[in-house]
Each structure stands twice: as C-alpha cells, then as structure tokens.
Amino acid sequence: MAAALNAIQGFFDNYGDPRTKDWFLMSNPLPTALICATYVFTVKVAGPRLMANRKPMELRNVLIAYNLFQVIFSSWLFYECMMGGWWGEYSLSCQPVDYSDKPSTVRMVNICWWYYFSKFTEFMDTIFFVLRKKDRHISTLHVIHHGVMPMSVWFGVKFTPGGHSTFFGLLNTFVHIIMYAYYLLAALGPNVQKYLWWKKYLTTLQMLQFLAIMLHAFQLLFIDCNYPKAFVWWIGMHAVMFFFLFKEFYKQQYTKPSKQAAGAQSKPSVNGSSKSSNGYSKQSDYYINSNGLSRPDLVHRATAGAH
C-alpha cells in the first residue's frame, strides 16, 4: 500500500506544474476530495439531522455580508483573469499553457489557485440553506455543482494553470458577479425583491456560459494547438454536464408549472401574494401569514455558483 501511494505521489510530483507543487492543498488531490466528501455528507446528512429539532436560523445580515463579499471576490477574480492574459494577450482560438516565470504568467497561475479556493467559499451557499432549514433548495443540481467544482479545478491548477482552460474561470467569475449581486439584492428585503423580475434570465445566462465553454474547449479537437487533449475533454464534458443539469432545472422551474404552484394560485391572495398551505408563497419568495408579508426569504439558488 505504501509503495502504491508513493508511486501516485511521484506521478503528481513529476508531472504536475512545479510552480504550484508546494502550494496549499496542491500536493495531491486527496485533501480536496475529502473536503468535498465532507461537504456532501454535511449538507445531505449531518446538517439536516442537526437542525431537525431546531428552529431555522435568521441570517439576514449574515447573508447580506456574505453575498457582498462574493460580489467583491468574484469581481477581483474576473479582473485578475483579464489582467493575467485575457485582456489582449490570450487567443480565443488556441492558448497553450505558458510554464515560464514571466510576471503576467505567474499572475495567471496565482489567480488559478484563488479561483480554486473560491469554490470552497461557495460551500457556504448550501450551509446557509441547512441552517435556515431550506432543505428543498438543496437539490441534486446544487450539491453536484458545488461538490464537483473544487475537485475539477484542482487538476487544472496542478497540471495546466493558465492558458486555454482559464476561459472557464473568466466566464464563471463574470456570471458569479451578477449572480451574487442578485442574491445580495434579494436579501435586502421586499422593497428590493419586487424589482428582481429577471430571475429566470440568470439561469439562462448560466446555460449560455456553459455553451460558450463547450464551444471554446471542443474547438481544439479540430485545430492544431499545443494544449493537452485530456483537459479539452475534461473541461468540455463538465460544461456539457452542467448545461443539461441547468437546462432541466430551467424546465422544471419555468416551463412546467408544479401542482403545488397551481394549487397556490387557486387560493385567496394576501397583499397580492398567493398563500400556500405551508405559509410560503413561491411566486413572491416571501413568507406570509394572515396579516400579509412577515419577512423576506432568499430566492432559490440554482448554482451558486459555476458555481
């Protein structure tokens, strides 16, 4: 067993990028895999059990601060991706990985690691759902999206930090700026929420993101480019998977009215909001009682993230 582990570690040491070899969590994929597995167990098993006999936590101010942080963090990541190569230096058709120590190259390598790290911070999206007992929001799409991304990005930072694959991070950080800005506005309360009519267009933007990533990655299967074909498939197939997951989410949310929603629409409205049997109106995204709106609820997060 020890010999096998040493051989595996030797593979990562010999073939990985020496610039990231000694960086935090970059020695081998095991720590990242364990963190991702712990995340899934926490949000699907341990967390709901812990909260089963407890009241939902009121985290409005925490959510405002968290979403503001993510807007700022995503904006910085996007800016660094641009300055590290995509603002005039990189090619959209073919961008090999530069393994030199040129300042702009090292800048991109650094931002690749920070993008990887950002995927762990996005675990808090789901943790907040657990603490607020929004278990119905912890969908298969949500958990797969958040649980897979750190592991996926790890291999890029380990072997190909920079170059063609960073287009994924460029688009993803841009989408996250808009996404977390939406969540921030939603957390501010009903006076702001009534202007957030563009929720479904956010999901559309996420699907367009994955289409663009697919086209950008798979073009290298048809042209000569000094970029590893294995990572072309790795990135492209991730985009395919997420595109169809988000497409199914869009279909369920916006093109197939649920029986619950249909039932809610047939009941009397209170202050313009349809009241459901459990006191929650999906149409308005508010909790309501017999006196009308009592407090805002955050809208459902499809990703959080691409995530």
N, C-alpha and C positions, 0 to 999 in steps of 0.2 A: 504493500500500500504506500509506504513512504517513498519507494522508488518511483511509483506512478505519479505521485503528487509532485515529486521533484522534476520529473520529466515534463509535466504540464506547466509547472512554473518556469522551467527552462524555455519552453516554447514561447511563453509570453515575454520573457526577458530578451530572447534572441530576436524575435520578430516584431515586437512592439516598438513604438517610437521611443527612442532613448530620452527625448526631451520631457516626456510625461512619466517615465518609468518610476520615479520616486515621489510622484505627487500623491496627495491624499486619495486613498481608495483605488489607486491605479495599478497596484502591483499585480492583482489578479481579480477575476470577476466575482469570486466567492462572497466578499463582504457586501457588494451591491446586490447580489442575488438574495442574500439573507435579509437585507433591509427590505427588499421588495416583497419577499415572502412574509416577513413580519407585518408589513403594511396590510397585505391582503387578509391575513389572519385577524389583525386588529379591527379592521373596518367591517369584516363579514361575520366574525365570530365573537371575539373578546369584547369589542366595544359595545355592540348591541346587548350582549348579556350584562355588561356592567351598568348600562343605562336602563335596563328593563324595568326596574322598580324605582327609578328616579325620575324627577320632573325634567323636562327639556331645559337646557341652559339658555338664558337670554344673553346673546353675544353680539348685540348690535354694534356697540362701539368697537369691539374686537374685530368684527368683520369689516367695518369701515377702515380701520387701521391696516388690516391685512391686505385688503384689496388695493388700498392706496400704495402700500409697499410693492405689491406685484406690478402695478402700473409703472412705478418708477424703475423697478428692477428690469422689467421687460423692455422699457424704453432704453435703458443703458445697454442691455444686451444687443438690441437692434442697432443702436448707434455704433457699438464696437464691431459688430459684424460688417457694417458698412465701411468703417474706417480701416478694418483689418484686411479688406480686399474687394468687397462688392461695390464700393464707390469708385468705379473706373478701372481698377486693376484686374479683377477677375473676369473671366469669359463665361457667358451663359451656356455656350455650346460645349466647352471642354476646359476643365480647370484641374490639372494634375496637382497632387499634394506636393508642396514645397517643404522639404525636410531640412532646409538651411536655418541659420540663426539670424536671418535678416529681420530688422525691427518690426516691419509690418507683418511678417510671417509669424514671429513669436507672439505678436499681439493677437493674431487669429487663433493660435494654439491656446493661449490663455483663455480667450473667450469661449472656446470649445469646452474647456473644463468648467467654466462658470455656467454655461448652458446645461451641462450635465448636472451640476449641483442644483440648478433651479428646479429640476424635475423632482428632487426630494422636497423642496419647499412647497411644491404644489400638492403634496400628500395632505397638507392641512385643509384643502378643499373638502376632502372626504371626512377628515377628523371632525371638522365643524358640523357636518351633516350628522355624524354619530352623536355628538354632544347635544345637538338640538333635536335628536330623535326624528330626523328626516330620512328614515330608512328606505322609503320608496324612491328617494333620489339616488341611492347607492346602487345604480343599475349595473348590469354586466358591462355595458359600454364604458361607463365611468371608471369602474375598477380595472378593466383591461387597459384602458388608455393610460391611467396613472401608474398602474403596476408594471407595465411593459416598458415604458419610456426610459427610465434610468438604465435598465439593462441594455436596451438598444443603443443608447447614446454612448454607453461605456466603451463598446467595441470601436466606435468611431474615434473617440478620444485616445484610445490605446494604440490603434493602428494607423488611422488616417485623419489626424487632427488638422483640418484645413482643406482647401481645395473644393472639389465639386460638391461634396456632401453637405457643406455648410449652407447651401441654398435652403435645405430643410430648416435649419435653425433660423435663418434670416426671415423666412416667411412665417414660421411658427411664433417667433417673438413679436412680429408685427401684429399677427392675429391676437396674441395674448394682451397686447396693449389695449386693443379695442374691447376684448372680452372682459378683462378685469375692470376696465373703466365702466362697462355696463353693470357689472356686479356691484361696483362702488356706488353708482347712482341708485341702483335698486335698494341698497342698504340704507340709503338716506331717508327712506320713508315714502308714504303715499303721495305727498306733494310732488315728488320727483318721479315716482314709478308710473304715474299716468302718462308720462311722455315717452316711456320705453316701449313703444309700439313695434319697434324693429327687432324684437327678439328672434323671430324665425330667420331673419336675414343674417343674423350672427351665425346660425347653423349653416346657412348657405355659403357664407364666407369660409367657414371651416372646410366644407366639402370642396370648394374651389381651390383652397390651399393644397389639399391632397391631390387633386387632379394636376395642378401645376407641378407638384413634386414628382408625381409619376412620370409626366412627360419629360421633365428635366433629367430624371435619373435614367429612364429607359432609352433615351436618345443615344446613350453611349453604347448600346448594343448594336447600333447600326453605323457608328463612325469610329475612326481610329483615334483613341485617346489614351494616354498613359495614366489610366486610373483603374484600380482593381475591379474587375467584373463582379467579384463576390459582393463588394459593397454596393454596386449598382443594383443587384438583385435584393440585397438586404434592405436598402432604403426604399426601393421601388415597391417591394411587396408589403412593407409596413404601410406605405401610403395607400396601397390597394385595400389592405385590411381595414384601415381606419376610414377610408372613404365609404366602404359598404356598411360599416357599423354606424357611421353618422347618417348615411342615407336611410337606413332602417329606422333610426331614431326620428329623423325628419318625417318619414312616412307615418309613424305612429303618432307623433305629436301634432302634425299639421294637416295631414290628408285623410286620417282615419279617426273620426270623432268617436271617443270611447263611450260605452254605455253609461259610465258614471257622469261624464260631461253632459250627455243628452238628458239624463235624469235631473241634473242640477239646473239645466236650462228651463225645465218644465216647472220648477218650484218658484215661489214668490221671491222677488228680489228685495234687497235691503240696501238703500242708498246706491242703487244702480248695480249692485253686485249680487250674483246668483248665490243662494245659500245652499250648501250641500248638507247631507245628514251628519257629517262629522265636524261641521263648523268651518270647513275650509273651502274656499272658492278658487278653483284652479284658474278660472278665467281672469280673475282680478289679482291673483297671487297675494291675497290678504287673508289673515284670519278675521272672521267676522262673528259677531254674536247678535242677539236680538236687538241691540241698540245701534248696530251698524259696525263700522270698522273699528277694531280694537288695537291692532298693531300690525306693522308690515312684516311680510315674510319674503325672504330672498327667492328669486326665480330659480327654477331648476337649472343646474349646471350640466350641460351635456358633456363638457370636457373638463373642463378645467385643465383646459389645457392643453396641444398639441400644440394641451396639453397639448 
